[in-house]
Amino acid sequence: MYNLYDKYREAKLHKKVIAAVMLILIVPLLLSCSTGQVTTRHKENIVWPNYPGSKPIIKFINTASTPEGLLNKKIGFLKKIWYFITGKATDKFIKPFDIFVRSGRLYLTDTGDMSVYAFDMKKKSYFVIRNFDGHRFILPDSVAADKNGNIYVSDAIAKTIYKFNKTGKFIKKIGQNRLIRPTGIAIGSRHNLLYVVDTIAGKILVFNLNGKYIRSIGGVGSKEGLLNHPTFLTVNNGRIYIADSMNARVQIFSENGKPIEKFGKRGDSAGDFANPRGVALDSDGNIYVTDTLFNAVQIFNRKDEILLTFGRTGTKDGEFMIPEGIAINNKDKIYVADSYNARVEIFRYLKKNAEGAKDEK
């Protein structure tokens, strides 16, 4: 008797036959393409500064619009065929927003698909956090990780910091009754403290890593020590560097909240700001600041003097469309979230050349 089981087997057979036929048709086509004439794109050597006789200090390395691209990992031939047959596609960045690097790992928020990527750069692997404990991110702005690999994510709309373990398992919420619009976050490793920017309140709220509130820094205003719509921040060698965005400047505080110095003003000359956002430091202590209106990254030395600007408006390599977060690893590799180009751009600080340039002065 022709029963449901026979129909099931027949359906499975039809699927296998269809897949086999498609494979037979596709493989020769792909092989013919791969064995024919190949046009190789030779990347231009993009560096800054680039005038005759100058020594380059910043070099463009690569751009990545997918997780595999960020890991410099190629998709295999058979996997491409399988993706074609099944209709499955790899993850693609939609609106990368903030980046954090630590101990060979890189973390990236994507506000376009409300997700957070966690990369192991050595193992060339990654996982994505989207749904957890019955929740889903609404607007994951910023990300950081502590020395144990625990991941902290600020959600500006949920008014909460979410804490996960190193494998992405949800642990707890932090600050949900104190925050109005949490954006940038950073970890102060000296005292194991979590620093959270509240953009609307114009403050930095400080918690321990278990979520206990300790104190706040700042307040709304334009005087030294006050903030106007601050966004991203980083903590380095006992100092807090924060993009005081609507005041068009960067402010530096001690870890206990004492104002130390500030630099920048609204304008359109080198060293001025329009909308400063991401902040990071290289191994020489130079300060990098992204500007979403200038579509560039400006570099300042330890004396807060402008050293160099790189990038410009556009979609080509080394160009930006609203650069947001920036992070620099311990090998001076620079990662910039090129938000509206849906990609991460990668550069390198050429430390030896910079030292040589200083010696020549």
Summary of the structure (lengths in Angstrom):
residues: 361
radius of gyration: 23.5
end to end distance: 92.7
largest distance: 92.7
contacts: 1154
relative contact order: 0.11
helix: 17%
strand: 42%
